[in-house]
Amino acid sequence: MSSNADIEEILQEAEKFPWWRLTHCRGLATDVPQIFRDLTSQDEDVREEAVNDGLFDRLTHQYTVYPASVYAVPYLVGILHVVHADTRSSIIAYLYRVVSVQTSTSHHLANLLQLGLKRPDVHQSILSIQNELNELAAGADEHTAEAARQLLKFCDDPKHFAREVKPLEESIFRS
């Protein structure tokens, strides 16, 4: 488990990242570091707002993956171990959403490479939480367990995962 100092370092790194060069569904992604901070809050209402308005509206509105959506992945993986269980479940669902959509819409990121931003290695980020995904796949609620199992498939074979993902998408996410 990460220490508070490690989490604070991740959050500070997120604040240094040039989010102003990226967009999400509401425009420039300058608010993304605050979303990460809010996800780690002790206040349940703050966390819930960060999940609903941050992860599932601003960053992946109507299953659309924006440039900021993909760049958020390494930071979310970094804070996954310290967030509350309800928030962890939502982050796993978000990661699944980004991975499933990102495998077929990576053309959005081409412009960012021209801006000098290195594309994040989503596969490597997901691999780094493989042990946690195994635990969630075995013992979490039904939706989280299924999303964790699908992310584990992505770890094993990203290309195979891309072929299977669409039929599973609707069954995993709650309406």
Secondary structure, DSSP 8 states (H G I E B T S, - for coil): ---HHHHHHHHHHHHHS-GGG-EETTEE-TTHHHHHHHHT-S-HHHHHHIIIIIIIIIITGGG---HHHHHHHHHHHHHTTTS-HHHHHHHHHHHHHHHHHHTT-GGGGHHHHHTT-----HHHHHHTTHHHHHHHHHHS-HHHHHHHHHHHHHHH-HHHHHHHHHHHHHHHS--
